[in-house]
Amino acid sequence: MRKLVLGIAICITYFSGIAYAEEQTSTHTKKTADSVPYVLPWTYEIDFRSDIQQQDYKLVVRFPPGYNESEEGFPVIYILDGQYHYPLVSAAHGNYAWDGTIPNAITVGISWAGENLNVEALRLLNFTPSQSKNQKLSGGADAFIKVLKEEIIPFVEGHYKTNNSRTITGSSLSGLFSLYVMTKEPALFNNIVALSPSMWWENREIDNLLKAHFDKTDLPPVKIYAARGEYELYGMGENDKMFRDLMSDLNGNIGIRYDIVEGAGHSGVNPQGFARGLRYVFGRNELPISEIEKQRMAGIYISDNKMVPKVELQSDANGLYFDDGQSNKIYVHSHSDSEFYINEFNADVAFLELKDKKYQKVKVSPLNQGDIVYTRQ
């Protein structure tokens, strides 16, 4: 009981601090001449009414570069606690997507709308799986899952150019919800980023739910990234053990990564955690490259590319890599027997024209850029 009360107090104190800072900032700006609220570029606010909950929400939507011209759909990243985390997650995604290391996506922040809101009470209601004796307004996660599945997601997919990739992100209580939704609706999200999840809720009931979930044999593919800060103490040792146990016995279509972020606490984990999480869940799976294939690929290749006109493919203990002549090792990874890629640039790599047991050409195709073809020297 004391643990539960302490955990709730920590969460409320943390987020109340943010709310207090926002209130003080708002008060200050009202007294400053010629000041206007700052609006994030390329973002749009949508007032959304949930008939299921009879609750008003605010959706903040950002579209990726090239959205209007594209005939293809985009992944969607749903950001819980949008009132706190939308700018951070959207910026992390935008920077990685600019580099080409993860795909362009639509980001959708979800928060509450209305006046005189008690956001912390609403968080406890929406993000907790069961009702606590100490918090009567809790245990509404199932209803919020229904809001996502039957109202918000259909709205987004009915109005915008989307594909079948859905990611959900959350931290603290919303991190708990991000894990819980997987146990109730396994096919709703392909990717989950859950930072410092409040798994202590109701004597860690989520542990048994996760174990029972992963005991199933017919689960759809999902990638899960979870992390906590080095300086977090309450309940996090149990989180560490839980994720170690889960990762020790996974089937092939489930991916889990768990990090302890150095020098971070409950809030400080978020900048690195969200960035690492997006990079992991959008990253590709990796298979070993056989020694025979490495021998076929190895060699010196040239092209008319002015920035990197010559590369050498060679191997070390870490794998196959391009040496660009500038002391850079750019490793090549295998996604399947015939599909290869460079993680740093999210670039596809194709080995072409096998002759005399050696590939004669290498085609490098960075995301959203043209092909570069190298020919064996």
C-alpha positions as CSV (number, residue, x, y, z in Angstrom):
1,M,0.0,0.0,0.0
2,R,2.8,2.4,0.9
3,K,4.5,1.6,-2.4
4,L,1.3,2.5,-4.3
5,V,0.8,5.8,-2.6
6,L,4.5,6.7,-3.0
7,G,4.4,5.8,-6.7
8,I,1.3,7.9,-7.3
9,A,2.9,10.8,-5.3
10,I,6.1,10.6,-7.4
11,C,4.1,10.8,-10.7
12,I,1.8,13.6,-9.5
13,T,4.7,15.6,-8.1
14,Y,6.7,15.3,-11.3
15,F,3.9,16.3,-13.7
16,S,2.6,18.9,-11.3
17,G,6.0,20.5,-11.5
18,I,5.6,20.7,-15.3
19,A,2.1,22.1,-15.0
20,Y,3.3,24.8,-12.5
21,A,6.1,25.8,-14.8
22,E,3.6,26.2,-17.7
23,E,1.3,28.2,-15.5
24,Q,4.1,30.6,-14.4
25,T,5.2,30.9,-18.0
26,S,1.7,31.7,-19.1
27,T,1.3,34.3,-16.4
28,H,4.6,36.0,-17.4
29,T,3.7,36.1,-21.1
30,K,0.4,37.8,-20.4
31,K,2.4,40.7,-18.8
32,T,4.8,41.0,-21.7
33,A,3.9,43.5,-24.5
34,D,3.6,42.3,-28.1
35,S,4.0,38.6,-27.1
36,V,2.1,35.8,-28.8
37,P,2.1,32.0,-28.2
38,Y,4.7,30.1,-30.3
39,V,3.2,27.5,-32.6
40,L,5.2,24.6,-33.9
41,P,5.8,24.8,-37.6
42,W,3.8,22.5,-39.9
43,T,1.5,21.4,-37.1
44,Y,-2.3,21.5,-36.9
45,E,-4.6,21.3,-33.9
46,I,-7.8,19.4,-34.2
47,D,-10.6,19.5,-31.7
48,F,-11.9,15.9,-31.3
49,R,-14.9,14.8,-29.4
50,S,-15.1,11.2,-28.1
51,D,-18.7,9.9,-28.1
52,I,-17.5,6.8,-26.2
53,Q,-16.2,8.8,-23.2
54,Q,-18.1,12.0,-23.7
55,Q,-14.6,13.7,-23.5
56,D,-13.0,16.4,-25.6
57,Y,-9.5,15.8,-26.9
58,K,-6.9,17.8,-28.8
59,L,-5.1,16.1,-31.6
60,V,-1.9,17.8,-32.8
61,V,-0.9,16.6,-36.2
62,R,2.3,17.1,-38.2
63,F,2.7,16.0,-41.8
64,P,6.1,14.9,-43.2
65,P,7.9,16.7,-46.1
66,G,6.5,15.6,-49.5
67,Y,3.1,14.6,-48.0
68,N,1.0,16.5,-50.5
69,E,2.9,15.2,-53.5
70,S,3.1,11.6,-52.3
71,E,0.8,8.9,-53.6
72,E,2.0,6.5,-50.9
73,G,0.7,6.3,-47.3
74,F,2.9,7.1,-44.3
75,P,3.4,5.4,-40.9
76,V,1.6,7.1,-38.0
77,I,3.2,7.8,-34.6
78,Y,0.6,8.3,-31.8
79,I,2.1,10.3,-29.0
80,L,0.3,9.9,-25.6
81,D,0.6,12.7,-23.1
82,G,0.9,15.1,-26.1
83,Q,0.6,18.1,-23.7
84,Y,4.1,17.1,-22.4
85,H,5.8,15.0,-25.0
86,Y,4.5,16.0,-28.5
87,P,7.2,18.6,-29.3
88,L,10.0,16.3,-28.1
89,V,8.9,13.1,-29.9
90,S,7.9,15.0,-33.1
91,A,11.3,16.7,-33.2
92,A,13.2,13.5,-32.6
93,H,11.4,11.9,-35.4
94,G,11.9,14.8,-37.7
95,N,15.6,14.9,-37.2
96,Y,16.1,11.2,-37.7
97,A,13.8,11.2,-40.8
98,W,15.8,14.2,-42.2
99,D,19.0,12.0,-42.0
100,G,17.1,9.2,-43.7
101,T,17.7,6.8,-40.7
102,I,14.0,6.3,-40.1
103,P,11.0,6.8,-42.5
104,N,9.0,9.9,-42.8
105,A,5.8,9.6,-40.7
106,I,2.7,11.5,-39.6
107,T,2.9,12.4,-35.9
108,V,-0.3,12.7,-33.8
109,G,-0.2,14.1,-30.3
110,I,-3.1,13.2,-28.1
111,S,-4.1,15.3,-25.1
112,W,-7.2,16.6,-23.5
113,A,-9.2,19.8,-24.4
114,G,-11.3,22.1,-22.3
115,E,-11.0,24.6,-19.5
116,N,-9.8,24.1,-16.0
117,L,-8.7,20.5,-16.7
118,N,-7.2,18.3,-14.0
119,V,-4.8,16.7,-16.4
120,E,-3.3,14.4,-13.7
121,A,-6.7,13.0,-12.8
122,L,-7.4,12.4,-16.4
123,R,-4.1,10.6,-16.9
124,L,-4.8,8.3,-13.9
125,L,-8.2,7.5,-15.4
126,N,-7.2,6.8,-19.0
127,F,-3.8,5.1,-18.5
128,T,-4.4,2.7,-15.7
129,P,-5.7,-0.9,-16.3
130,S,-7.6,-1.3,-13.1
131,Q,-9.2,0.8,-10.3
132,S,-7.1,1.5,-7.2
133,K,-8.7,1.6,-3.8
134,N,-6.8,4.8,-3.2
135,Q,-7.7,6.4,-6.5
136,K,-11.4,6.0,-7.4
137,L,-11.0,7.8,-10.7
138,S,-8.7,5.2,-12.2
139,G,-8.9,2.0,-14.2
140,G,-10.3,3.5,-17.4
141,A,-7.6,2.1,-19.8
142,D,-10.1,-0.3,-21.5
143,A,-12.4,2.6,-22.3
144,F,-9.5,4.7,-23.7
145,I,-8.4,1.7,-25.8
146,K,-11.8,1.7,-27.3
147,V,-11.5,5.5,-28.0
148,L,-8.2,4.8,-29.9
149,K,-9.5,1.8,-31.8
150,E,-12.9,3.0,-32.7
151,E,-12.6,6.8,-32.9
152,I,-9.2,8.4,-33.1
153,I,-7.4,5.9,-35.3
154,P,-10.3,5.6,-37.8
155,F,-10.4,9.4,-37.9
156,V,-6.7,9.7,-38.7
157,E,-6.7,6.8,-41.2
158,G,-9.9,8.1,-42.8
159,H,-8.6,11.7,-43.4
160,Y,-4.9,11.3,-44.1
161,K,-2.5,9.3,-46.2
162,T,-1.5,6.4,-44.0
163,N,-0.2,2.9,-44.3
164,N,-0.5,-0.1,-42.0
165,S,2.3,1.0,-39.6
166,R,1.2,2.4,-36.2
167,T,3.5,3.3,-33.4
168,I,2.4,4.4,-29.9
169,T,4.7,6.2,-27.4
170,G,4.2,7.0,-23.7
171,S,6.1,7.7,-20.6
172,S,5.4,6.9,-16.9
173,L,1.6,6.2,-16.7
174,S,1.2,6.5,-20.5
175,G,4.2,4.1,-20.8
176,L,2.2,1.6,-18.7
177,F,-0.8,2.1,-21.0
178,S,1.4,1.6,-24.1
179,L,2.3,-1.9,-22.8
180,Y,-1.2,-2.7,-21.6
181,V,-2.8,-1.9,-24.9
182,M,-0.7,-4.6,-26.5
183,T,-2.1,-7.2,-24.2
184,K,-5.7,-6.2,-25.0
185,E,-5.4,-5.4,-28.7
186,P,-2.2,-7.1,-30.1
187,A,-2.8,-6.0,-33.7
188,L,-3.5,-2.3,-32.9
189,F,0.1,-1.1,-32.9
190,N,3.2,-2.5,-34.7
191,N,5.6,-0.5,-32.5
192,I,5.6,0.5,-28.9
193,V,7.9,3.0,-27.1
194,A,7.4,2.9,-23.3
195,L,9.7,5.0,-21.1
196,S,9.8,4.6,-17.3
197,P,6.5,2.7,-17.5
198,S,4.6,2.7,-14.2
199,M,4.5,-1.1,-13.9
200,W,4.2,-0.8,-10.1
201,W,0.5,0.0,-10.6
202,E,-1.7,-2.4,-8.4
203,N,1.1,-4.6,-7.2
204,R,2.6,-5.0,-10.7
205,E,-0.5,-6.6,-12.3
206,I,1.0,-5.7,-15.7
207,D,3.7,-8.4,-15.2
208,N,1.3,-11.3,-15.3
209,L,-0.6,-9.7,-18.2
210,L,2.7,-9.5,-20.2
211,K,3.7,-13.0,-19.3
212,A,0.4,-14.4,-20.3
213,H,0.4,-12.4,-23.5
214,F,3.9,-13.6,-24.6
215,D,3.0,-17.2,-23.8
216,K,0.6,-17.1,-26.8
217,T,1.9,-18.6,-30.1
218,D,-0.1,-16.7,-32.7
219,L,0.9,-13.1,-31.9
220,P,1.3,-10.5,-34.7
221,P,4.8,-8.9,-35.2
222,V,5.6,-6.1,-32.8
223,K,8.8,-4.2,-31.7
224,I,8.9,-2.9,-28.2
225,Y,11.4,-0.3,-26.8
226,A,11.5,0.3,-23.1
227,A,13.9,2.3,-21.0
228,R,14.3,3.9,-17.6
229,G,16.7,6.5,-16.1
230,E,19.8,5.5,-14.2
231,Y,18.7,7.5,-11.2
232,E,15.2,6.1,-11.0
233,L,14.8,3.8,-8.1
234,Y,11.2,3.2,-7.3
235,G,10.0,-0.1,-8.8
236,M,12.6,0.0,-11.6
237,G,14.6,-2.9,-10.4
238,E,11.5,-5.0,-10.9
239,N,11.1,-3.5,-14.4
240,D,14.7,-4.5,-15.2
241,K,14.1,-8.1,-14.2
242,M,10.7,-8.3,-16.0
243,F,12.2,-7.2,-19.3
244,R,15.2,-9.5,-19.0
245,D,12.8,-12.4,-18.5
246,L,10.7,-11.4,-21.5
247,M,13.7,-11.0,-23.7
248,S,15.1,-14.4,-22.8
249,D,12.1,-16.3,-24.3
250,L,10.8,-14.6,-27.4
251,N,9.5,-16.0,-30.7
252,G,10.8,-14.7,-34.0
253,N,8.3,-12.0,-34.8
254,I,8.7,-10.2,-31.4
255,G,11.5,-7.7,-30.8
256,I,12.3,-6.1,-27.4
257,R,15.1,-3.7,-26.4
258,Y,15.5,-2.4,-22.9
259,D,17.9,0.4,-21.9
260,I,19.0,2.1,-18.7
261,V,19.8,5.7,-19.8
262,E,22.9,7.0,-18.0
263,G,22.7,10.2,-16.0
264,A,18.9,10.4,-16.3
265,G,16.0,10.4,-13.9
266,H,12.3,10.0,-14.5
267,S,12.0,13.0,-16.8
268,G,15.5,13.1,-18.1
269,V,15.1,9.7,-19.7
270,N,12.7,11.1,-22.2
271,P,14.9,12.9,-24.7
272,Q,17.3,10.0,-25.3
273,G,14.6,7.4,-24.7
274,F,12.2,8.6,-27.3
275,A,15.0,9.1,-29.8
276,R,16.5,5.6,-29.2
277,G,13.0,4.1,-29.2
278,L,12.1,5.5,-32.6
279,R,15.4,4.4,-34.0
280,Y,14.9,0.9,-32.7
281,V,11.3,0.3,-33.6
282,F,11.8,1.6,-37.1
283,G,15.1,-0.2,-37.6
284,R,15.4,-3.4,-39.6
285,N,16.0,-6.9,-38.3
286,E,19.5,-8.3,-38.9
287,L,20.7,-11.7,-40.0
288,P,24.3,-12.9,-40.2
289,I,26.1,-12.6,-43.6
290,S,27.9,-15.9,-44.5
291,E,31.6,-16.0,-45.1
292,I,31.0,-17.1,-48.6
293,E,28.9,-14.1,-49.3
294,K,31.5,-11.8,-47.7
295,Q,34.1,-13.2,-50.1
296,R,31.9,-12.6,-53.1
297,M,31.2,-9.0,-52.0
298,A,34.7,-8.0,-50.9
299,G,36.8,-5.7,-53.1
300,I,37.3,-2.2,-54.4
301,Y,34.5,-0.4,-56.2
302,I,34.4,2.9,-58.1
303,S,31.6,5.2,-59.2
304,D,31.1,8.8,-60.6
305,N,29.9,9.9,-57.2
306,K,31.9,13.0,-56.4
307,M,31.6,12.8,-52.6
308,V,32.7,9.1,-52.3
309,P,34.1,8.0,-55.7
310,K,35.8,4.9,-54.4
311,V,35.0,2.4,-51.6
312,E,36.5,-0.9,-50.5
313,L,34.4,-3.6,-49.0
314,Q,36.2,-5.7,-46.3
315,S,35.5,-7.5,-43.1
316,D,36.5,-7.4,-39.5
317,A,35.3,-9.0,-36.2
318,N,32.1,-6.8,-36.3
319,G,31.1,-7.7,-39.9
320,L,31.2,-6.5,-43.5
321,Y,31.9,-2.8,-44.0
322,F,32.6,-0.1,-46.6
323,D,35.9,1.7,-46.2
324,D,35.4,5.1,-47.8
325,G,39.1,6.1,-47.7
326,Q,38.5,8.5,-44.9
327,S,39.0,6.1,-42.0
328,N,35.2,5.6,-41.8
329,K,33.8,2.1,-41.4
330,I,30.2,1.9,-42.7
331,Y,28.8,-1.5,-41.9
332,V,26.5,-3.5,-44.1
333,H,23.7,-5.5,-42.5
334,S,21.6,-8.3,-43.9
335,H,17.8,-8.3,-43.7
336,S,17.4,-11.5,-45.7
337,D,19.5,-13.7,-48.0
338,S,19.2,-11.1,-50.7
339,E,18.3,-7.8,-48.9
340,F,21.1,-5.7,-47.4
341,Y,21.2,-2.2,-45.8
342,I,23.3,0.5,-44.1
343,N,21.7,1.4,-40.8
344,E,23.3,4.9,-40.5
345,F,21.6,6.2,-43.6
346,N,18.6,3.8,-43.9
347,A,20.0,2.9,-47.3
348,D,19.3,-0.3,-49.2
349,V,22.3,-2.1,-50.6
350,A,22.1,-4.5,-53.6
351,F,24.9,-6.7,-54.9
352,L,24.6,-7.3,-58.6
353,E,26.0,-9.4,-61.5
354,L,27.8,-12.3,-59.8
355,K,30.7,-13.4,-62.1
356,D,33.6,-15.7,-61.3
357,K,32.3,-15.9,-57.7
358,K,32.5,-12.1,-57.3
359,Y,29.8,-9.5,-57.4
360,Q,30.6,-6.9,-60.1
361,K,28.4,-4.0,-58.9
362,V,27.0,-2.6,-55.7
363,K,24.0,-0.3,-55.7
364,V,23.4,1.9,-52.7
365,S,20.0,3.5,-52.3
366,P,19.6,6.0,-49.5
367,L,16.1,6.7,-48.3
368,N,14.4,9.5,-50.3
369,Q,17.5,9.9,-52.5
370,G,18.8,8.6,-55.8
371,D,20.8,5.4,-56.4
372,I,24.6,5.3,-56.3
373,V,26.1,2.4,-58.4
374,Y,29.7,1.2,-57.8
375,T,31.5,-1.0,-60.2
376,R,34.2,-3.5,-59.2
377,Q,37.7,-2.1,-60.1
